[in-house]
Structures are given as structure tokens and as C-alpha cells.
Amino acid sequence: MKDRKQRVRYKNKKVSNRNRLTVFRSNNHLYAQLIDDKKGITLASSSSIEKSIKDKNLQRKEIAELIGKEIAKKIISKGIEKVAFDRGKYKYHGLIKILADAARSEGLNF
């Protein structure tokens, strides 16, 4: 039996050929990046360790919302509107859901 992360990625790649918006959540920080699996490169990224976000002294939920909006703006500025959301090994609730909803509210489609 595959673990959750492998299962989610496999289904994501099998169903969609869009670029992948993946999230990683550590105990202290939150990261989001857009990956082009065909070329194997990162197209855009945003995280809670960036100076512009780190200096604001926000709560974790507010940081997740800010990161979602920032990554959506970066992706849309590159001319990409449709992505596949890769939640990785995390359930779709809490910070992951807040980040995804914020990205959707900025106009990203997934």
C-alpha cells in the first residue's frame, strides 16, 4: 500500500497534465511552489521565510492566507491560470485549506 503522499501525487499526475502547485508544512513554516513536472523545474515559490512575510508578525492562519495570495499572484503573472493542487501528505483542512482558498480567491483555478 502506498502512503498518502505517493497516492495523492500519482492520482494528480495521472488525471491532469497541468503544472503542480505543491505545499509543504513544517512545524514552524509553510511553503508553496509551482512545479513543471515535464521540465523538472520550479516556476514560482512563496514561503513564510521570505523577508516580506516574516517581518509582519502574523498568526499562522494569516500567514497561510498571505502565502496563498502571493503564490497565486506570481503564477498568474506568468500567464498560468490552471494548476493541479498537490496537498502532499496533508489532509485538506486547516492551514492547507486556508492557503488553497486564498489562492482560489485571487483567481487561480484548481
N, C-alpha and C positions, 0 to 999 in steps of 0.2 A: 504494500500500500504506500502510495506516495504521500509525503507530508503536504500540508496545506499550501505552502509557498509554491512547490513544484506543480501541484494540481491547478492552482489559480493561473500561473504563468502558461502552462500547457494549454488550458482552455482559451486563454486570451489570445495566444499566438495562432491557435487552430481556427478560431472563429473570425478573427479580424486581422487585416494586414495594415492597420493604422500604426502610427508611432505610439509608443507606450509611455504613459505618464505613471511613473512608479513612485511610491512613498516609502520612507524608512523612518521609524520612530525609535529613538533610543530613550534611555531614562531621562536624559536632560535635553535632547534636541530633536528637531523634526526636519526632515529633508524631503524634497520633491525634485524629480528630474524627468525630462522628456528624452526618451531613448529611441533612436532609429535602429531597429534590430537588423535590418538588411546591411547597413554600413557598419554597425557596431560602435556608434558614437553617441555622445550626449549632445543634444541640440540646445537645451536650456536647463537651468537649475536654479533652485531657490532653497534657502535653509535658514534655520534660526540662528546660525552662527555668523550670518552676514552682518556687517557692522551697522547697516541701516536699520535692521530689525532688532539686533541685540541691544542697541542704545536706548530703545523705547521703554524698557522695563514693563512689559505687558505680562498678563497671565497666559498660561499655556493655551487655553482655548482661543484667546485673542491672537496669539502668535500663529496658531494653525489657520485661522481665518485670513490673516495677513499674508501668510505664505501662499495660500490658495489663490488669492487675488494677484499676488506678484507673479507667480508662475503662469497664470492664465494670460496676464498682460504680455509677458515675454514670448509665450507661444503664439499668441495672436499677432504680435508684431512681426513674427517670422512668416506669417501667411498661413498658418496651420490652425484650423478650427475644429477638426475632428480628431480625437485621440482615443486610445483604449486605456481605461483606468486600471492600473495594476496595484491592488492593495497589498500584495505580498502575503505575508503570514498573518496579517492582522484582520480581525473581524471588522466589518463595515459599521462601526459605531464610534462614538467619542471623537477624538482628535481627527481620525481618518475621515469620518463623515463630515465634520466641520470644514476640513480642507477641501473635500470634493464639492460640497455645496457652495463654498466661496468661489471655487474655480468655475462652476456652472453659472453662478450669478454674474460673472464677468464676461460670459459669452462663449465659454468653451463647451464643446459638445461631446459627451460620452455617456 
